[in-house]
Amino acid sequence: MSKKYSSLMREKGFSEQEIKELEINPNVLNVTEKSITYAPAFKIAAVQAYEKGQTPMGIFLMAGFNVDIIGHKKPKHCLKRWRNIYVAQGEKGLLEERRGKGSTGRRAAVEMSIEEKLKQAEARIKLLEVENEFLKKLEALEKQKMLRKH
């Protein structure tokens, strides 16, 4: 698929097949026809990998993303946005989804039931597990890179 064709597809949105493929990736929380919500743990790991010298494209490829689906400009765009948030707010800024925060449709945190709090805690655990796996893979790749140099 050419870059030109891929960028035209993004304007239309993701197909059902592309959504299914993206949903399989553990670094994705949610996919709609028009957007991808990335796991906070992936965002943090990606920013840290970038700070260690990895390229945005390399980070997304290593995380299992098909750039023909998400778009070739997406890794660079996301890393720029995430780095700005990370500098301004630290890891906490990347852990919390900010879209729609000012809207009246979102319930206040104090109204959360015990079940909702448990579900949120379970999601946080899953995110941390995914982050740990990502960092293990990154560390293994860095070791391989170092061994090749010697």
PyMOL commands that place a pseudoatom at each C-alpha (Angstrom):
pseudoatom trace, name=CA, resn=MET, resi=1, chain=A, elem=C, hetatm=0, pos=[0.000, 0.000, 0.000]
pseudoatom trace, name=CA, resn=SER, resi=2, chain=A, elem=C, hetatm=0, pos=[1.433, 3.375, -0.962]
pseudoatom trace, name=CA, resn=LYS, resi=3, chain=A, elem=C, hetatm=0, pos=[1.803, 6.233, 1.487]
pseudoatom trace, name=CA, resn=LYS, resi=4, chain=A, elem=C, hetatm=0, pos=[-0.552, 8.335, -0.621]
pseudoatom trace, name=CA, resn=TYR, resi=5, chain=A, elem=C, hetatm=0, pos=[-3.244, 5.653, -0.560]
pseudoatom trace, name=CA, resn=SER, resi=6, chain=A, elem=C, hetatm=0, pos=[-2.731, 5.090, 3.180]
pseudoatom trace, name=CA, resn=SER, resi=7, chain=A, elem=C, hetatm=0, pos=[-3.175, 8.775, 3.979]
pseudoatom trace, name=CA, resn=LEU, resi=8, chain=A, elem=C, hetatm=0, pos=[-6.350, 8.898, 1.889]
pseudoatom trace, name=CA, resn=MET, resi=9, chain=A, elem=C, hetatm=0, pos=[-7.751, 5.982, 3.877]
pseudoatom trace, name=CA, resn=ARG, resi=10, chain=A, elem=C, hetatm=0, pos=[-7.103, 7.788, 7.161]
pseudoatom trace, name=CA, resn=GLU, resi=11, chain=A, elem=C, hetatm=0, pos=[-9.281, 10.672, 6.071]
pseudoatom trace, name=CA, resn=LYS, resi=12, chain=A, elem=C, hetatm=0, pos=[-12.140, 8.201, 5.601]
pseudoatom trace, name=CA, resn=GLY, resi=13, chain=A, elem=C, hetatm=0, pos=[-11.444, 6.276, 8.794]
pseudoatom trace, name=CA, resn=PHE, resi=14, chain=A, elem=C, hetatm=0, pos=[-10.481, 2.732, 9.677]
pseudoatom trace, name=CA, resn=SER, resi=15, chain=A, elem=C, hetatm=0, pos=[-12.213, -0.227, 8.060]
pseudoatom trace, name=CA, resn=GLU, resi=16, chain=A, elem=C, hetatm=0, pos=[-13.772, -2.974, 10.189]
pseudoatom trace, name=CA, resn=GLN, resi=17, chain=A, elem=C, hetatm=0, pos=[-10.815, -5.239, 9.381]
pseudoatom trace, name=CA, resn=GLU, resi=18, chain=A, elem=C, hetatm=0, pos=[-8.301, -2.543, 10.374]
pseudoatom trace, name=CA, resn=ILE, resi=19, chain=A, elem=C, hetatm=0, pos=[-10.181, -1.902, 13.623]
pseudoatom trace, name=CA, resn=LYS, resi=20, chain=A, elem=C, hetatm=0, pos=[-10.057, -5.631, 14.435]
pseudoatom trace, name=CA, resn=GLU, resi=21, chain=A, elem=C, hetatm=0, pos=[-6.324, -5.738, 13.725]
pseudoatom trace, name=CA, resn=LEU, resi=22, chain=A, elem=C, hetatm=0, pos=[-5.658, -2.691, 15.894]
pseudoatom trace, name=CA, resn=GLU, resi=23, chain=A, elem=C, hetatm=0, pos=[-7.814, -4.009, 18.763]
pseudoatom trace, name=CA, resn=ILE, resi=24, chain=A, elem=C, hetatm=0, pos=[-5.615, -7.109, 19.002]
pseudoatom trace, name=CA, resn=ASN, resi=25, chain=A, elem=C, hetatm=0, pos=[-2.588, -4.985, 19.897]
pseudoatom trace, name=CA, resn=PRO, resi=26, chain=A, elem=C, hetatm=0, pos=[-2.155, -4.870, 23.709]
pseudoatom trace, name=CA, resn=ASN, resi=27, chain=A, elem=C, hetatm=0, pos=[-0.934, -1.272, 23.387]
pseudoatom trace, name=CA, resn=VAL, resi=28, chain=A, elem=C, hetatm=0, pos=[-4.394, -0.157, 22.245]
pseudoatom trace, name=CA, resn=LEU, resi=29, chain=A, elem=C, hetatm=0, pos=[-7.232, 0.547, 24.666]
pseudoatom trace, name=CA, resn=ASN, resi=30, chain=A, elem=C, hetatm=0, pos=[-9.904, 1.404, 22.122]
pseudoatom trace, name=CA, resn=VAL, resi=31, chain=A, elem=C, hetatm=0, pos=[-10.368, 1.910, 18.393]
pseudoatom trace, name=CA, resn=THR, resi=32, chain=A, elem=C, hetatm=0, pos=[-13.163, 3.689, 16.598]
pseudoatom trace, name=CA, resn=GLU, resi=33, chain=A, elem=C, hetatm=0, pos=[-13.563, 4.361, 12.916]
pseudoatom trace, name=CA, resn=LYS, resi=34, chain=A, elem=C, hetatm=0, pos=[-11.712, 7.656, 13.355]
pseudoatom trace, name=CA, resn=SER, resi=35, chain=A, elem=C, hetatm=0, pos=[-9.379, 7.293, 16.341]
pseudoatom trace, name=CA, resn=ILE, resi=36, chain=A, elem=C, hetatm=0, pos=[-7.092, 5.064, 18.376]
pseudoatom trace, name=CA, resn=THR, resi=37, chain=A, elem=C, hetatm=0, pos=[-6.805, 5.334, 22.149]
pseudoatom trace, name=CA, resn=TYR, resi=38, chain=A, elem=C, hetatm=0, pos=[-3.375, 4.065, 23.138]
pseudoatom trace, name=CA, resn=ALA, resi=39, chain=A, elem=C, hetatm=0, pos=[-2.669, 2.382, 26.475]
pseudoatom trace, name=CA, resn=PRO, resi=40, chain=A, elem=C, hetatm=0, pos=[-1.149, 4.849, 28.951]
pseudoatom trace, name=CA, resn=ALA, resi=41, chain=A, elem=C, hetatm=0, pos=[1.631, 2.369, 29.734]
pseudoatom trace, name=CA, resn=PHE, resi=42, chain=A, elem=C, hetatm=0, pos=[2.553, 2.322, 26.038]
pseudoatom trace, name=CA, resn=LYS, resi=43, chain=A, elem=C, hetatm=0, pos=[2.634, 6.117, 25.931]
pseudoatom trace, name=CA, resn=ILE, resi=44, chain=A, elem=C, hetatm=0, pos=[5.024, 6.252, 28.894]
pseudoatom trace, name=CA, resn=ALA, resi=45, chain=A, elem=C, hetatm=0, pos=[7.218, 3.452, 27.548]
pseudoatom trace, name=CA, resn=ALA, resi=46, chain=A, elem=C, hetatm=0, pos=[7.273, 5.114, 24.115]
pseudoatom trace, name=CA, resn=VAL, resi=47, chain=A, elem=C, hetatm=0, pos=[8.386, 8.469, 25.556]
pseudoatom trace, name=CA, resn=GLN, resi=48, chain=A, elem=C, hetatm=0, pos=[11.086, 6.726, 27.604]
pseudoatom trace, name=CA, resn=ALA, resi=49, chain=A, elem=C, hetatm=0, pos=[12.268, 4.752, 24.566]
pseudoatom trace, name=CA, resn=TYR, resi=50, chain=A, elem=C, hetatm=0, pos=[12.377, 7.960, 22.535]
pseudoatom trace, name=CA, resn=GLU, resi=51, chain=A, elem=C, hetatm=0, pos=[14.491, 9.609, 25.237]
pseudoatom trace, name=CA, resn=LYS, resi=52, chain=A, elem=C, hetatm=0, pos=[16.901, 6.667, 24.938]
pseudoatom trace, name=CA, resn=GLY, resi=53, chain=A, elem=C, hetatm=0, pos=[17.325, 7.320, 21.224]
pseudoatom trace, name=CA, resn=GLN, resi=54, chain=A, elem=C, hetatm=0, pos=[14.681, 5.144, 19.584]
pseudoatom trace, name=CA, resn=THR, resi=55, chain=A, elem=C, hetatm=0, pos=[12.848, 6.641, 16.614]
pseudoatom trace, name=CA, resn=PRO, resi=56, chain=A, elem=C, hetatm=0, pos=[9.069, 7.126, 16.757]
pseudoatom trace, name=CA, resn=MET, resi=57, chain=A, elem=C, hetatm=0, pos=[8.635, 4.770, 13.790]
pseudoatom trace, name=CA, resn=GLY, resi=58, chain=A, elem=C, hetatm=0, pos=[10.859, 2.149, 15.430]
pseudoatom trace, name=CA, resn=ILE, resi=59, chain=A, elem=C, hetatm=0, pos=[8.930, 2.366, 18.690]
pseudoatom trace, name=CA, resn=PHE, resi=60, chain=A, elem=C, hetatm=0, pos=[5.576, 1.851, 16.957]
pseudoatom trace, name=CA, resn=LEU, resi=61, chain=A, elem=C, hetatm=0, pos=[6.903, -0.972, 14.772]
pseudoatom trace, name=CA, resn=MET, resi=62, chain=A, elem=C, hetatm=0, pos=[8.427, -2.737, 17.792]
pseudoatom trace, name=CA, resn=ALA, resi=63, chain=A, elem=C, hetatm=0, pos=[5.072, -2.362, 19.580]
pseudoatom trace, name=CA, resn=GLY, resi=64, chain=A, elem=C, hetatm=0, pos=[3.393, -4.279, 16.757]
pseudoatom trace, name=CA, resn=PHE, resi=65, chain=A, elem=C, hetatm=0, pos=[1.685, -1.450, 14.871]
pseudoatom trace, name=CA, resn=ASN, resi=66, chain=A, elem=C, hetatm=0, pos=[1.142, -1.609, 11.127]
pseudoatom trace, name=CA, resn=VAL, resi=67, chain=A, elem=C, hetatm=0, pos=[2.016, 1.898, 9.941]
pseudoatom trace, name=CA, resn=ASP, resi=68, chain=A, elem=C, hetatm=0, pos=[0.167, 1.283, 6.685]
pseudoatom trace, name=CA, resn=ILE, resi=69, chain=A, elem=C, hetatm=0, pos=[-2.979, 1.173, 8.811]
pseudoatom trace, name=CA, resn=ILE, resi=70, chain=A, elem=C, hetatm=0, pos=[-2.320, 3.904, 11.377]
pseudoatom trace, name=CA, resn=GLY, resi=71, chain=A, elem=C, hetatm=0, pos=[-0.497, 6.188, 8.955]
pseudoatom trace, name=CA, resn=HIS, resi=72, chain=A, elem=C, hetatm=0, pos=[3.203, 6.861, 8.499]
pseudoatom trace, name=CA, resn=LYS, resi=73, chain=A, elem=C, hetatm=0, pos=[3.025, 10.256, 10.216]
pseudoatom trace, name=CA, resn=LYS, resi=74, chain=A, elem=C, hetatm=0, pos=[1.158, 8.954, 13.282]
pseudoatom trace, name=CA, resn=PRO, resi=75, chain=A, elem=C, hetatm=0, pos=[4.201, 7.744, 15.305]
pseudoatom trace, name=CA, resn=LYS, resi=76, chain=A, elem=C, hetatm=0, pos=[5.989, 11.092, 15.055]
pseudoatom trace, name=CA, resn=HIS, resi=77, chain=A, elem=C, hetatm=0, pos=[2.784, 13.039, 15.748]
pseudoatom trace, name=CA, resn=CYS, resi=78, chain=A, elem=C, hetatm=0, pos=[1.894, 10.930, 18.801]
pseudoatom trace, name=CA, resn=LEU, resi=79, chain=A, elem=C, hetatm=0, pos=[5.399, 11.055, 20.284]
pseudoatom trace, name=CA, resn=LYS, resi=80, chain=A, elem=C, hetatm=0, pos=[5.500, 14.839, 19.934]
pseudoatom trace, name=CA, resn=ARG, resi=81, chain=A, elem=C, hetatm=0, pos=[2.158, 15.190, 21.725]
pseudoatom trace, name=CA, resn=TRP, resi=82, chain=A, elem=C, hetatm=0, pos=[3.053, 12.642, 24.431]
pseudoatom trace, name=CA, resn=ARG, resi=83, chain=A, elem=C, hetatm=0, pos=[6.477, 14.218, 25.067]
pseudoatom trace, name=CA, resn=ASN, resi=84, chain=A, elem=C, hetatm=0, pos=[4.843, 17.621, 25.566]
pseudoatom trace, name=CA, resn=ILE, resi=85, chain=A, elem=C, hetatm=0, pos=[2.393, 16.138, 28.080]
pseudoatom trace, name=CA, resn=TYR, resi=86, chain=A, elem=C, hetatm=0, pos=[5.210, 14.208, 29.792]
pseudoatom trace, name=CA, resn=VAL, resi=87, chain=A, elem=C, hetatm=0, pos=[7.332, 17.371, 30.169]
pseudoatom trace, name=CA, resn=ALA, resi=88, chain=A, elem=C, hetatm=0, pos=[4.408, 19.402, 31.493]
pseudoatom trace, name=CA, resn=GLN, resi=89, chain=A, elem=C, hetatm=0, pos=[2.736, 16.825, 33.746]
pseudoatom trace, name=CA, resn=GLY, resi=90, chain=A, elem=C, hetatm=0, pos=[5.062, 13.837, 34.071]
pseudoatom trace, name=CA, resn=GLU, resi=91, chain=A, elem=C, hetatm=0, pos=[3.854, 10.231, 33.870]
pseudoatom trace, name=CA, resn=LYS, resi=92, chain=A, elem=C, hetatm=0, pos=[0.585, 11.171, 35.547]
pseudoatom trace, name=CA, resn=GLY, resi=93, chain=A, elem=C, hetatm=0, pos=[-0.359, 13.277, 32.524]
pseudoatom trace, name=CA, resn=LEU, resi=94, chain=A, elem=C, hetatm=0, pos=[-0.067, 10.224, 30.265]
pseudoatom trace, name=CA, resn=LEU, resi=95, chain=A, elem=C, hetatm=0, pos=[-1.884, 7.865, 32.624]
pseudoatom trace, name=CA, resn=GLU, resi=96, chain=A, elem=C, hetatm=0, pos=[-5.171, 9.724, 32.489]
pseudoatom trace, name=CA, resn=GLU, resi=97, chain=A, elem=C, hetatm=0, pos=[-7.263, 10.169, 29.353]
pseudoatom trace, name=CA, resn=ARG, resi=98, chain=A, elem=C, hetatm=0, pos=[-7.833, 13.912, 28.994]
pseudoatom trace, name=CA, resn=ARG, resi=99, chain=A, elem=C, hetatm=0, pos=[-10.241, 14.052, 26.063]
pseudoatom trace, name=CA, resn=GLY, resi=100, chain=A, elem=C, hetatm=0, pos=[-13.700, 15.141, 27.111]
pseudoatom trace, name=CA, resn=LYS, resi=101, chain=A, elem=C, hetatm=0, pos=[-12.645, 16.107, 30.632]
pseudoatom trace, name=CA, resn=GLY, resi=102, chain=A, elem=C, hetatm=0, pos=[-14.531, 19.393, 30.504]
pseudoatom trace, name=CA, resn=SER, resi=103, chain=A, elem=C, hetatm=0, pos=[-17.721, 17.846, 29.195]
pseudoatom trace, name=CA, resn=THR, resi=104, chain=A, elem=C, hetatm=0, pos=[-20.786, 17.417, 31.365]
pseudoatom trace, name=CA, resn=GLY, resi=105, chain=A, elem=C, hetatm=0, pos=[-21.285, 13.831, 30.216]
pseudoatom trace, name=CA, resn=ARG, resi=106, chain=A, elem=C, hetatm=0, pos=[-18.521, 12.415, 32.409]
pseudoatom trace, name=CA, resn=ARG, resi=107, chain=A, elem=C, hetatm=0, pos=[-19.422, 11.496, 35.965]
pseudoatom trace, name=CA, resn=ALA, resi=108, chain=A, elem=C, hetatm=0, pos=[-17.318, 12.876, 38.781]
pseudoatom trace, name=CA, resn=ALA, resi=109, chain=A, elem=C, hetatm=0, pos=[-14.769, 10.500, 40.297]
pseudoatom trace, name=CA, resn=VAL, resi=110, chain=A, elem=C, hetatm=0, pos=[-16.490, 10.711, 43.693]
pseudoatom trace, name=CA, resn=GLU, resi=111, chain=A, elem=C, hetatm=0, pos=[-19.572, 9.018, 42.203]
pseudoatom trace, name=CA, resn=MET, resi=112, chain=A, elem=C, hetatm=0, pos=[-17.694, 5.852, 41.261]
pseudoatom trace, name=CA, resn=SER, resi=113, chain=A, elem=C, hetatm=0, pos=[-19.078, 2.644, 42.696]
pseudoatom trace, name=CA, resn=ILE, resi=114, chain=A, elem=C, hetatm=0, pos=[-16.891, -0.012, 44.272]
pseudoatom trace, name=CA, resn=GLU, resi=115, chain=A, elem=C, hetatm=0, pos=[-17.303, -2.126, 41.132]
pseudoatom trace, name=CA, resn=GLU, resi=116, chain=A, elem=C, hetatm=0, pos=[-16.160, 0.769, 38.957]
pseudoatom trace, name=CA, resn=LYS, resi=117, chain=A, elem=C, hetatm=0, pos=[-13.173, 1.394, 41.215]
pseudoatom trace, name=CA, resn=LEU, resi=118, chain=A, elem=C, hetatm=0, pos=[-12.267, -2.301, 41.029]
pseudoatom trace, name=CA, resn=LYS, resi=119, chain=A, elem=C, hetatm=0, pos=[-12.606, -2.267, 37.248]
pseudoatom trace, name=CA, resn=GLN, resi=120, chain=A, elem=C, hetatm=0, pos=[-10.377, 0.814, 37.076]
pseudoatom trace, name=CA, resn=ALA, resi=121, chain=A, elem=C, hetatm=0, pos=[-7.789, -0.824, 39.353]
pseudoatom trace, name=CA, resn=GLU, resi=122, chain=A, elem=C, hetatm=0, pos=[-7.829, -3.978, 37.223]
pseudoatom trace, name=CA, resn=ALA, resi=123, chain=A, elem=C, hetatm=0, pos=[-7.314, -1.880, 34.092]
pseudoatom trace, name=CA, resn=ARG, resi=124, chain=A, elem=C, hetatm=0, pos=[-4.376, -0.108, 35.756]
pseudoatom trace, name=CA, resn=ILE, resi=125, chain=A, elem=C, hetatm=0, pos=[-2.824, -3.476, 36.649]
pseudoatom trace, name=CA, resn=LYS, resi=126, chain=A, elem=C, hetatm=0, pos=[-3.221, -4.634, 33.052]
pseudoatom trace, name=CA, resn=LEU, resi=127, chain=A, elem=C, hetatm=0, pos=[-1.593, -1.433, 31.794]
pseudoatom trace, name=CA, resn=LEU, resi=128, chain=A, elem=C, hetatm=0, pos=[1.349, -1.887, 34.127]
pseudoatom trace, name=CA, resn=GLU, resi=129, chain=A, elem=C, hetatm=0, pos=[1.758, -5.492, 32.969]
pseudoatom trace, name=CA, resn=VAL, resi=130, chain=A, elem=C, hetatm=0, pos=[1.769, -4.362, 29.339]
pseudoatom trace, name=CA, resn=GLU, resi=131, chain=A, elem=C, hetatm=0, pos=[4.292, -1.645, 30.166]
pseudoatom trace, name=CA, resn=ASN, resi=132, chain=A, elem=C, hetatm=0, pos=[6.555, -4.190, 31.880]
pseudoatom trace, name=CA, resn=GLU, resi=133, chain=A, elem=C, hetatm=0, pos=[6.419, -6.496, 28.851]
pseudoatom trace, name=CA, resn=PHE, resi=134, chain=A, elem=C, hetatm=0, pos=[7.158, -3.601, 26.506]
pseudoatom trace, name=CA, resn=LEU, resi=135, chain=A, elem=C, hetatm=0, pos=[10.135, -2.504, 28.605]
pseudoatom trace, name=CA, resn=LYS, resi=136, chain=A, elem=C, hetatm=0, pos=[11.456, -6.090, 28.744]
pseudoatom trace, name=CA, resn=LYS, resi=137, chain=A, elem=C, hetatm=0, pos=[11.307, -6.286, 24.948]
pseudoatom trace, name=CA, resn=LEU, resi=138, chain=A, elem=C, hetatm=0, pos=[13.007, -2.913, 24.640]
pseudoatom trace, name=CA, resn=GLU, resi=139, chain=A, elem=C, hetatm=0, pos=[15.740, -3.953, 27.066]
pseudoatom trace, name=CA, resn=ALA, resi=140, chain=A, elem=C, hetatm=0, pos=[16.309, -7.210, 25.169]
pseudoatom trace, name=CA, resn=LEU, resi=141, chain=A, elem=C, hetatm=0, pos=[16.615, -5.297, 21.884]
pseudoatom trace, name=CA, resn=GLU, resi=142, chain=A, elem=C, hetatm=0, pos=[19.074, -2.859, 23.453]
pseudoatom trace, name=CA, resn=LYS, resi=143, chain=A, elem=C, hetatm=0, pos=[21.180, -5.774, 24.739]
pseudoatom trace, name=CA, resn=GLN, resi=144, chain=A, elem=C, hetatm=0, pos=[21.173, -7.329, 21.263]
pseudoatom trace, name=CA, resn=LYS, resi=145, chain=A, elem=C, hetatm=0, pos=[22.241, -3.998, 19.804]
pseudoatom trace, name=CA, resn=MET, resi=146, chain=A, elem=C, hetatm=0, pos=[25.090, -3.718, 22.335]
pseudoatom trace, name=CA, resn=LEU, resi=147, chain=A, elem=C, hetatm=0, pos=[26.247, -7.282, 21.647]
pseudoatom trace, name=CA, resn=ARG, resi=148, chain=A, elem=C, hetatm=0, pos=[26.359, -6.598, 17.905]
pseudoatom trace, name=CA, resn=LYS, resi=149, chain=A, elem=C, hetatm=0, pos=[28.589, -3.583, 18.493]
pseudoatom trace, name=CA, resn=HIS, resi=150, chain=A, elem=C, hetatm=0, pos=[31.154, -5.728, 20.309]
for i in range(1, 150): cmd.bond("trace and resi %d" % i, "trace and resi %d" % (i + 1))
show_as sticks, trace
zoom trace
